[in-house]
């Protein structure tokens, strides 16, 4: 019974952390990823601008900036293909 209680408690503690984690963008090794410079160029080609943050998050490249319509954007990209995996546009 203690094992079940401990497992349940561990699940309840870990659940909020999993919910806050970003998406899985690729399972490819980092040596297959586009360079940051290449990804930044692709992001600019896609119309994102005024990038305040460009970072690696888990298996993604992530930006905080603005769309070409000047709307705030948080976007996760597949670092191998450059495709948008998840975006939140305000």
Buried (B, 14 or more C-beta within 10 A) or exposed (E): EEEEEEEEEEEEEEEEEEEEEBEEBBEEEEEEBBEEEEBBEBBEEBEBEEBEEBEEEEBBBBBBBBBEEEEEBBBBBBBBBBEBBBEEEE
